[in-house]
């Protein structure tokens, strides 16, 4: 069978799609390779959320197209969100592309690799796709950690966002399906599950479930082999008392909330069709912190939204100073042509937006440094990820307060006891702190409930994962 290589761009939700496509191909006997020069078929799973992500996707497609000239590649397949937005343009303007696969056509990857019809017409009506526990997946994450997508699509009317156009209406997986997949992953050696979906806090509403996510978290917390369960992407007005209680009362659920607030000015939030205000957000954060001492809070913000005035920005800065998030990302507004905000008046110059971004990040850097300094001398459980690749320190690890791939890390410069293996859960004593990372001594003690991973391998190398706006590799 031909060798297949894949580049996966963008978010963890897109990564799960890549793993599903790899699973479908592997089940049919295709050989998977991380070497683009050896791949006879190359698949690029694209992101198209904002302008930098679109450009990264296009650059990656063109880079992989070169292997049809100078490598073993005979076929180039483009999948994902870029296809949903620019299907025909890709086919017309990049002749090296042989097939395209939209987000609802993942099972079409087999037809694409076999040169069969995989519904590349712009007029084709595609049924909403949702994978299940029997769908094959080839995990590309470290052997001890995996993402679990519990829903697809989105029903929120955010004016800046085009995801509903690419992913469709919100739809939840069946409760039992999610639990069975989690149990299967645990039997394979996965010890940390990260739940993802465009809005995980809406999980189950379309199925008539009340408090679906809290119920799911409590049930996942009963799986013996799992050590950590975390969830990402909370919609702020769906952070309920039931959800806070589930996190507080379920030991295996990470004490961590990722709540993309986008802004704090009531007028900007109104233009975004988000509602609420910074004052209401602060009350929500206060409630979470009161119920869960030591909880880690993360958010993402947009600066430069049309109509954002100096006063709006000052409200945002004041909010960030008051909220003291543990983790925070600031993004420049991207004026997407199919978004509802595209033709809003009073566009903010890009130079002003970039200056505002730098100002918020400078403030957050000080907040992060101050918060991390308070951790010095404390002991906390960590998962060892492997040798440190970016520093001269021995190993890199993560605490419960740090989600994989998006937050800082714990750098280990001293080890008590045996050398760790990737996937080991051990206690660490914090000895120093930087702006975003901690430095620690790794202790002998392991988690009382820890079970050894099925495999010590640090990662599956069948697919290389790249976030949007980073240099692509396969």
N, C-alpha and C positions, 0 to 999 in steps of 0.2 A: 504494500500500500504506500501511497505517497507520504512524504514527510510534511507536516504542517507546523508552521510557526505563527505565533500571535503576539500582537502588541495591544495591551489594554490601557486605554487612557481614561482619565477622569475619576469619578467617585467610586466608593465601594459598591454602590448599587450596580454600576456598570461592570465592575469586576465580577460580580456574581453572574451576570449575563455571559461574560467571557468564559467563566468556569463551566457554565452549562453548555456552551457551544463546544468547548474542548471535550466535555464528557460525552456528548453526542457523537463526536468524531472518533474518540477513543473506543467507544462501544462497537463501532463499525470496523475497527481494526486499523485506523490511521495511526501512524507513528508521529508523536509530538516531539518537537525539538526547540530549544532556545536559540539555535544558531540560524540567523537570517540567511547566511550564505549557503546553508545546507537545505533550507526549506524549499520544497517544490511548490507549496501553496502557502501564501502569507495572508493572514487576516488582520486587519486593523479595526479594532472596536473603538469607535470615536466618541468624543464629547463635543457638545455644541451649545453649552449653557450660556456662555458669554464670549465676547470677541477673542480674548486670548486663547480660550479653549478651542474655538473654531480654527484659529490660525495654527495652533499646535497640531490639531488633527490633520489639517491640510499638509503641513510640513512633513508629518510622519508618513502620510500616504505617498507623497512624492519621494521621500527617502526610501521607502520600501519598494517603490516602483523601480528604483535603480537595480534591484536584485533580479529583475526580469531581464536586464541587459547584461549584467556582469556576474550574476550568481546562478543558482540552480532553479530559481523560481520560474514557474510556468504560468502561475495564476495569482492574481491579486484580488482579494475580496475585502470590501469595506462594509462595516456593520455599525449599528448604533445610532446615536442621536443625530449626528451629522446627516445621515441618510434620511431621517424623518424630515429634516428641514430642507435639504438640498439634493434630493434623490436624483432628479433628472439632470441637474447641473453637474453632479459628480460624473455621471455616465457620459455627458456630452463634452465636458471640459477636461477630463482626465482619462484619456483613451486607454491608459495602462490598466485601468480598473475593469475587471471582467464581470464581477457581480456585486450587487449591493443587497444588504440585509437590514431591514428596519428593526426597531425594538420589539415589535410584535411578530417577528419572523425568525426567531432564534433557531427553530427547528429546520429552517430553510438552509442552514449552513451545510447540511449534508448534500442537498441538491446543488448548492453553489460549487462545492468541491468536486462534484461529479459532472459539472457542466450541464445540469438539468435546469429547467425553469424554476427560479426561486422568487417569482412574483416581483420583478424589478420595475414593473410599470407604475407610473405615477397615479394611474386611475384605479389601481387594484384596491379593493376594500379588504382591510386586514382585521381579523377578529382580535380583540384584546387578549394578550398572552399573559399567563401566570404559571410559573413552574410549580412543581409539587415535590413531595418527598421521594417519589419514584423517578424523578428526572435525574439523569446521570450528571454528575459534576466532578471535575478534576480540580481539587483545591490547589491554588497557587500561592496561598499564604503559608506561613510556617506551620509545621505539623500540629502544633499545640493550639492554634488559633484559627478561627474561621468566621466569616460573615454569614448572617442568616437573614435573607430578605423576606419580610412578612407581608409586604403589600407592594402594589405597583400603582403608578399614576398619582394624580392629585386633583382635588376639587376646589382648592383655595383660589381666590380671584386676584392674587397679587399682580399688580400692573406691570412690574418689572420682569416677570418670570414667564418663560416660554415652555417650561417643562410639561404642563398639561397638553400642549400641542404635540410634544414628542412622545410622551408616555401614556397619554389618554386619561380617562377618568379614574378616580381612586377605586381600587378593588383589593380586598383582603384575601389572603390565603386562609383556608380552613384551619381552625384551631388545632385539630388533631393532626393535620398535615405538618404544621410547624413543629409540634412537639415530637412527632416521629422523626422528622429530619434531624432535630437537635439530638435525639437519642442515638440516631445512626452516627452522627458526627462524633458524639462522645465515645461510642464504641470504637471508632477509628483512631482515637487518641487525642481528639480535640478537647482542650481544657478551658478555653476561653471562647465564648460566643459573643459576637457583637451584632445586635439586631439593627437592621437598616430598613429604610423605606422613605419615601419622600416626606411623609409625616407619620411617624410610628404611633403618635398619640391618637390618631384617628382609627387605629387598628380595630377591626370588628364592627364598626358602626354600620357598614353596608350589609353586614350579616345579621344585624339585629342584636349584637353582643353589647351589653352594657359594661363599661370599664374593661374592655377587651385587653388592653395592654397590661394593666395591673394584674389581671387574672393570668395572663400569659407569663409575666415575670415570676409570679409566685409558683406556677407549675414548672417552669424551667429551673427554678431554684431547688426543686426536688430531685433533679437528675443527679445521681450520686457522683458520677465521674467529673462533672463540671466544677470548676473552681471559681470562675468569674463569668457573670452575665452582664453585659451592658447594652444600652440602647442609645441610638443617636437620633437627632433631628426632631425635637419636640416643638409643636406649634404652641405659642405661649398661652393662648386662651384654652388650651386643652391640658394644661398641667393641673390636674385635679387633686383634691385631697386624697382620693383613692390611689392615685399614682404615687404621690409622695409617701403615703403609708406603705405601699408595696415595696418601694425602694428601702424605706427605713426598716421594715420588718423582715425582709428576705436577705439573710446573710450573704448569699452568693451574688446578689445583685450589686454591682459596683455603685458606690455612693458618688454618682457623677451624673450631671444633667447637661446636655447639649441643647441649648434653646436659642435658635437663630432669631434674634429680635429685630435686626435690620436697621433700626433707628430708635431714637428716644423722643424726638419732637412730634407732638401730636399732629401738627399740620402736615409734616412729611409722611407720617404713618397713614394719615387719611388719604393722601395722594397715592400711596402705595397700596391702598385697599387692605391695610393690615389692622387699623384701629388701635386702641389703647394709647398709652402714653408712658413716658419714663417713670412718672410717679407710680402708676399702676404696676409697672415692671418691678420697681424697687420693693413694693409690698409683696409681690410674688416671691422674689428672691429672699426676702426676710422670712417668709413663711417656710420656704424650703430649708434654710439654714437653721431655723429654730427646731424643725422636726428632725433634721439629720445633721448633727454636729460634725464638722470636718468635711462636709460635702464639697466636691469640686464642681465649679460652675463654668461653663463655656458658652460663648455666644459668637455670632458673626454679625457684622454691621456693613452697611453700604453708605459711602459718602459720594457726594456729587449728584444725588438724585435731582431731577428737574424741579426747580423751585426751592431747593435747599438754600436758605438765606444764612447770613452770618449769625443771626439769632438762633436759627434752627441748629446750626453747627455748634454753637456755644451750649445749647441744651444737651446735645449729644456728648460733648466733652464733660460737662458737669455730671451727666449721668454715669459715664464710664468711671469718673473719679469716685462717685458715691457707691457704685455697684461693686467695685473691686473684684472683677472676674479673675478666676485663676487662669483661664485661657481665653483669648480673644483674637479673632481675625477681622481685618478691615479690607473690604473690596471696593474698587472703583466701580461706579455705576457704568453699566454697559448698555448702550442704547440699541437694543435689538429691534430690527425692523418689523417683526411680527408681534411685538409686545404691546400692551395697552398704553404703556408710558412713552412709546416711541415719538408721538407727536405732541407731547406735553410742552407748554411754553416754558420759557426761562431755563433753558439748558445751562448747566454749570460748566464753565470752561475746564478742560482737562487739567490745565496747570493748577487751577484752584483746587480741583478734586484731589490731585496728587499731594498738594501741600497739606490738605486736611487729613489725608490718609497718614502722612508722616507724623503729623501732630498727635493723632490718636494713638498711633503705635508707640511713639516716644513716651506718652503717658502710661500706656499699658506696660511697657518695659519696666518702668519704675515700680508699678504696682506688682508685677510678677516677681521682680527681684525682692521686694519687701516681703511678699507672702512666702517666697521660698526660703528666705533667711530664717523665718520662724520655724522651719522644719528641721534646722540643724540640731542634732542631738537626739532626734526622735527615731524610733525604729518602726519600720513599716514593711509589709509584704510586697515583694516584687516578683515579676517573671523575668527570667534571664532570656534575652533575645539572641545573644551571641557575642563574639568578639567585637569590640568597638572599631568601627571602620573610619570614623572621622577624627578620633583623638588618639593619643598615646596611652590612654588608660586601658585597663584590661578587658572589661566587658561592658556591654550596654544592656540595661534592663528597663522595665517600666513598672510603675506602681499602679494601684487601682485608680489613681487620680489622673492617669494619662491614657488616652485612647490610642490605639495603634495608628501610626502614620500621620497624626495630625497635631499631637501635643509634644511637649518636651520629653526628656527621658531621664533615667537614673544612670549615671556613669560610675562604674565600679573601679576603684583604684586600690582596693585591698580586699583580700579574701581570707576568711577564717574557715578552716576545714577543707574539704575536697573541692577541686576545681569544678565549676558548674557545667552543666550541659544546657544547650538551648531548650527552653521549655521547662526548666526547673523553677519551681516556686519556692523562694527562700526569703528569710527576713534580712533586711538591710538597715544599717544604722547610718543616718545622714551625717556627713562630716563637713560638707561645704555646699554652696549654692551659687549659681550664676543667674543670668537674666531669665532663662527659661528651663535650665536643666539643673538637676541635683547631682551631687557627688556623694558616694556612699561606700561603706565597708560591708561586704557581703558576709553574713553570719552563717554558722553551721546549721542553725535551725531551719527546718522546712515547714510548710503549711501542715497543720495537723490533718487536714482533709485532703492533702495533695496526693494524687496518684501519678506514677511515672508515665510520661507520654509513651504512646506506642512506638514512636520513632524519635531518635534524638536529632534527626535532620533539621537544620535551621529553616529550610524552606524548600518547597517544591519548585524546581526551576523550569517547569514546562512552559511557563508564560512569565514574561517580565512585566511588572506593573509600573506604570508611570502616571503620576498625577498630571492634570492639565497644566500646560505652560511649563513643562520641564522637558529636558532633552530625551527623545524617544530611544528606547532600546527594545530589542525583541528577546 
